[in-house]
């Protein structure tokens, strides 16, 4: 029987396996037990003939999933490093399990979908956005990088969108997600329950059901108006050159460029440089397992950098939004320092997927 007080509800309904996030007061942010419970359910259903499809949503509240519970992780780095490492190890196992799962998944990204929320939604074959969707990868704000497969998903976007989204943490609405193909469908939130009921009854018609319930007139994707600017200003893989380009645009009267330059300067310079390097390296990772192994190695090192704890303090604990980054000037961060984060971990410490 499902424990209705659990942080994630895992149960079978109709011909579907249901994963329902259930931490409304925390915007359904993921803790280690949640990712372990979700993975356990997926493993149990893997060869279950009564489960034909997986539905991932949230039980109540305004967020689909606000990401990982980084406050808890940051407090574990010192003195309880194994716990901090274990969260990412288990989270990436869940992400990989979803990505390689033999049965289709449907993620209902209805509400805030950030960080770890993107990580559990993007592996699904079908990703439903609504008028309430707010998707972002804001990790550089707290001194880390777009992980959970973010390097793979972002680097495959058109033009220089990946660099823009990773550095700024820009928030996309449902229409923008659909336009950028981060979402496969755009359905009004009032029709989601109908979609779920029909899919659970006839999972073999999932795509037809989602197509039928999708809006014909999706609102305009606002980000499209800025694609040319994004490609021009974010053309470089060097943070300093991107900032210089934005500053030059600002001097020429481009308020958008001035705003984005100011936004990036609030982020961790080290995390921004690591993110840019990730977007260069991710396309060369042949399989998702290679991406996860690389990201885990980066994360294990980056959570020890002072910017992670400082970013969490400034944004989520003290909430003064005034982090003291180390260093504050990106120009003093050399390529060697950034590349050190990408060195493979010792074999015995490396991330590995479930073994079936």
ABEGO torsion letter per residue (X at the ends): XBBAABABBBBBBEABBBBBBABAAAGGBBBAAAAAAAAAAAAAAAABAABABBBBBBABEABABAEBBAAAAAAAABGAAAAAAAAAAAAAAAAAAAAABABBBBBBBBEBBBEAAAAAAAABABBBBBAABBBBBAAAAAGBBBBGGAAAAAAABBEAAAAAAAAAGBBBBAAAAAAAGABABBBBAAAAAAAAAAAAABAAAAAAAAAAABBABBBBBAAAAAAAAAAAAAABABAAAAAAAAAAAAAAGBAAAAAAAAAAAABBAAAAAAAAAAAAAAAABABAAAAAAAAAAAAAAAAABAAAAAAAAAAAAAGAGBBBBOBABAAABBAAAAAAAABBBBAAABBBBBBX
